[in-house]
Amino acid sequence: MKHVSPFPRIGFIKTSISKGKVDGRMGNRLWILALVCLLALSAVLAGCSKAKNEAEAAMYEEDQDAGYRRTVLYYATDDGYIVPVMKRIPWEEGIGKAALGYLVDNASNRTAADQMGLTAVVPEGVTFSLRIGEEGAAVLDLAGLTKLGDAEAEQAMVTGIVNTLTEFDSIQTVRITLDGAKAALLPHGTDISGAFAALPLNVEEGEVAVSSDNAHAITLYFPNASASLNVPVTRYAEAQATLSSVMQALLDGPKDASLAAFPEGTKLLSAYIADGVACVDLSGEFKEASETEGLCAALQTSITLTANELEPVYGTDIYVEGEAYALHSIQVNAPVYVNEFK
């Protein structure tokens, strides 16, 4: 028997109210769905715009490099340090020899170098002849070389030439000849009798002899006085370097006080690498660096370059007394090159 409700009108009203609720809820859901779709579309469009901008930036960089090679050249600073500097130079046959042309102290090179506080290391008038043999053994002849001012200038020239050429994958060692003939010494006594691999830069004299079996070279990077250049300094130690030991060496500073940059009294509390980021905790004295414009960023770069000598890092986080440095806690990405021509 079919059941008939004794309250048909109430039943109808109840059904109508339920349907109204369903319609309302469905409408709300449709509204929310539409809003979600709109937000998703906005995100997609924003993502496309970002991707487009990144692609355009990459294309711009490629356009900037089209026909050019990023080449690391070695110059002397005004105070006598040898530093690597990346310069975009035109691609051409014999690119190694062409790179050496930028080390000659002629008028055009002098103008570009002066703007960076640099000095070309090869005297004006020198010409080059470069032969690359098996296993990357290069022979470079210098023609027309005049006597340089002193032994330091000779050593700067040899280091600049050798290290510029060994930046090329095809060159492992460099032997220097003069006017087509082998030579043992330059006029001020610099030995050029052998074949040179890449030479250490700005070696400090220390307690550990370079020739010692226990000598381990570490490269420290210090900003110059104007914080416009990063200066590599080679120091020898008895123990294998760790991040803590090289950070302490940075804080101890170079033997040349003109490169000392960390605020006096700054102490190292801890140093470690996590997920490719060098994390360095320093004492409160470090905050004094913020009083000099650009110094904090220069010191972060110094830490990053030095840490990168141990293992690849992608940036640096500085902490002061265990807390992220509030004013300068933005991560500094590891520079691709130590220095670059602007």
Secondary structure, 3 states (H helix, E strand, C coil): CCCCCCCHHHHHHHHHHHHHHHHHHHHHHHHHHHHHHHHHHHHHHHHHHHHHHHHHHHHHHHHHHCCEEEEEEEEEECCCCEEEEEEEEECCCCHHHHHHHCCECCHHHHHHHHHCCEECCECCCCEEEEEECHHHEEEEEEECCCCCCCHHHHHHHHHHHHHHHCCCCCCCEEEEEECCEECCECCCCCECCCEECCCCCCECCCCCCCCCCCCEEEEEEEECCCCCCEEEEEEEECCCCCHHHHHHHHHHCCCCHHHCCCCCCCCEEEEEEECCEEEEEECHHHHHHHHCCCHHHHHHHHHHHHHHCCCCCCEEEEEECCEECCCCCCCEECCCCCCECC
